[in-house]
Amino acid sequence: MAGREESRDFAPAKYPQYFPSWTPDHKYPLLEPFQHYEYAKNADPTFPNLNSSAHIEYLTPSTGSVITGIQLSSLTPQAKDEIALLVAQRKVVALRSQDFKDLSVSSIVDFCKYFGPLVIFPLGPYLPDCPEIHIAHNGGGDTRLRDIQAPRTTSMSWHTDSSANPQPPGLVFLYMLECPDVGGDTVFTNTAEAYKKLSRPFAERLHGLEAEHKASTGVTSVHPIVRTHPVTGEKCLFVNPLYTTHIIGFKMEESDALLKFLFEHLAYSQDCQVRVRWTEDTVVIFDVSKPSTTLTLPLRI
């Protein structure tokens, strides 16, 4: 789809090797079912490797941490396990001043593979010759995203990444190449905290219910509305307005009413949310078992 180009000039991209490649009629297959191992279970809960050099700041009492003082690319296996445990506990971890974008693509892929098999989005855009890296690109002067969102009153779009997959991802790694001085923040909702805020009779009624999740690619799966986290044991809500279509066994009006309540509960509960402000060289790791996310419209990335 063609978009308008603004007339003002923009500096060239700092990392043109990351320009995305996309063949619309090509789809990558889903991962075959596999037994996932949670490396967070290996971690020392006192975090000795992280605490020896990292500074960890809490963004809210329950959700989100910012880490400085370490490089992900230099972590030992024991420290990687501690990162996995910290993400499971804090749900969202932002690491500043990382060297990811200066590493070889193969090094980044190998680092992420430590935590489990990598999910390839069925549709692009991707990094050329490396579909494991999905590119979110909004270049200077490109107004396509704004054009798509123009009819709406907000650019917020709550979703859970790849929830329509039969086996959704566990962790997602996001790293920033270029970003504006302000704008383009990412907001996360802690769905375990959102579950805790429900009354016990209401929460218990959700147990045993399943909902269909459907992607634009046609991939469809059924998942429980309440999931149990494999590391922390927490109960968390697993529905989102982008992919969840209906509750299995409910009539349409019943399903719509219950899903509307859950969607609004997740979106409006700011005391369950954390907002991450991006800086260049930031890497964010989040646990898809718990958060729903929304990306606000960036000016340039």
Secondary structure, DSSP 8 states (H G I E B T S, - for coil): ----B-SS-----S-GGG--B--TT-------------GGGGS-TT-HHHHTT-EEEESSSSS-EEEES--GGG--HHHHHHHHHHHHHHSEEEE-S--GGGS-HHHHHHHHHTTS-----SS--EETTEEEEE-----TTB-HHHHHHTTSS-----B-TTTTSSS--SEEEEE-S---SS---EEEEEHHHHHHTS-HHHHHHHTT-EEEEE-TTS-EEEEESEEE-TTT--EEE---TTTEEEETTS-HHHHHHHHHHHHHHHHH-GGGEEEE---TT-EEEEETTSEEEEE---S--
